[in-house]
Each structure stands twice: as C-alpha cells, then as structure tokens.
Amino acid sequence: MHCTLLLAAVISVAAAAGPEDEIRNAEKQWAAAVMKQDFTVLASILGEQLIYAHSTGVVETKDEYLGKLKAGSTRYDLIEHRSLTVKIYGEAAVAHARVRMRGATREGPFDNELIMMHFWVKQGGRWRLVAHQTTRLPT
C-alpha cells in the first residue's frame, strides 16, 4: 500500500516537471530578466539566431535587441502574462499568451495589451527562445 502511494506521488511530481512546466518557467524567467535588465540571464535565454519581432513591426536580431535594452532606448517595467497556452513538439515548443507590457521607449511611455507568440527550442539540454512575435490588441 505504501509503495503504491509513493509511486503515485513520484509519478505526479514527474508529470508536474514536464516540458510544458519547463516552458512556463522559461517564460517567467524571460519576463523577469527583461524587467530587471539582467542581460547575462537574458543572453543565456535567447537563442543565437533569435528573430525578435515587435508589435511595431520592427524585427531585431539577438544583438540588436540586447543592444537596445542595454542602451536604455527601451525599458520594460511590467511584462504580465494574462493567459498562456503551451504546445510541445518534441524538442520545440510554442507558447501563445495574452500579455500586458508597460514601459518606455525614446518616443515615450507605452502600456500595451498584446498577443505574444514565443517559439522555444531545446539546445544543449535547456530551452532557448528563438522567435518572438507580438501583436497589439485594440484598446
């Protein structure tokens, strides 16, 4: 009886730590690193061939995106996932979310409701963000 309960507990813990939860955690780590301007963590999360497409239509590489953040021309005070759907495809995953992003650019402050799509790929045993696309929702 005790072995059955222990086995059930181990199986439920293993299921809870699956790829979907790993992506949900990676999304939280990405958002926290952007808001804290933790460029070391952010650089380790982003794939080398990143395609970063903003809701403004601007598309950047990893170096361009990080450079803009480091220069202070874009600042994110809030990145809040309002909903998040994750689909796993082997060593790849798609995360689709409704998010609120608040911050400022050189043009002024922004407070946007967005749909966000992230494409994650497992590289070297860890999930890396390789594509980002946002679409601004009407206000």
N, C-alpha and C positions, 0 to 999 in steps of 0.2 A: 504493500500500500504506500509506504513512504517513498519507495523508489519510483512509483508511478507519479506521485505528486512532484518529486524532484525533477523527473524527466519532463513533465508538463511545464514546470517553471523554466527549465533550461530552454525548451523549445520556444516558449513565449518570449523570452529575453532575446534569443537568436533572431526571431522573426521581427522583433521591435528594432533591432540594429541592422536591418536590411538596407539595400541600396536606396530605397525611397527616403528613409530616415536620414541616410548619409547626405542625400541631395538637399533635404530640408535644412539640415545643419549647415551645409555648404552655403546655402542661400543666406542664412543668418550671419555666417562668418563674412561673406562678401559685403553685406549691408553694413555690418559693424565696422569693417576695415575702411570702407568708403567714408562713413560718417566720422570716424576717429582720425582719418587721414593717416592710417597705418600702412605706409607704402611698401614696407617689407612683406607684411602679410598679404596685401593686395597683389603684389607682384608674384607671390607664390601661388595664389589662387587663379590668376589669369593665365590662359594658355599663350604660348609664344606667338601663335598665328591668329590671335584674337581679332574678331570683327565686332566692333562696338558701334552700333547704330542708335543714335539718339532720336527722340521724338521730333526733334527739329529737322531731321534729315541729314545731319552731319554724321559721317561714318569715319571712325578712327581705328588705328592700329593700337596695339598694347602700349607701345612707346608714346604715341600721340595722346592717348587717354591719360596715362600716368603723368605725362609732362604737363598737361592742362591742369590736373589736380595739384601737382607739386608747385606749379606757378601761381596757384591761388585764383586762377581765372574762373574756376568753377568750385563751389563748395556745397556740400550736401549736409544739411542739419537734421534731416529726417528721411529715412527710407523705411516705410512701413508696409509690410505685406498684409493686405486685407483678405486675400484668399490665395491659395497656392495649390495647384494640381501638378503632380509629378508623374511622368511616364518613363519607365526604364526600358531600354533597348540594348540588353547585353552590357557592353562597356560604354554605353552612351545613355544620356537621359535628357528629356525635355522638361523644363519647369515653366509653367504658364501661370502668371499671377496678375492680380489686380493690386496695384501699389499706389501709395501716396509718396511723392518726393517733394521735399521743401528745401530750399537753399538759395543760392545766389550765383549769378554769373556777372561778368563785367557790365552786361546790359541792365542788370538789376535783379531783384528777388524773383523767385518763382515758387509756386505752390501748385503742383500738378497731380491730377488723378490720371493714372496710366494703366494700360495693359502692357505687361512685360513678358517677353519670351527669352528664356536662357537655354542654351544648349551646352551640356556638360559632357566631357569625355574623361574616362578613367585613364590616366597616364602615369606610369611609374607607381602604381598602387594607390593613387589619390585622384580625386575628382578635380578637374580643371575647367574653368569657364572659358569656352572657346567662341561663343557668339552671344551677343546681347542685342535685343531689339525692343524698343518701346514705341507705343502709340498713345498719343494724348487723347483722353476722353473729353467729349464736350462738357462744358461747365453749365 
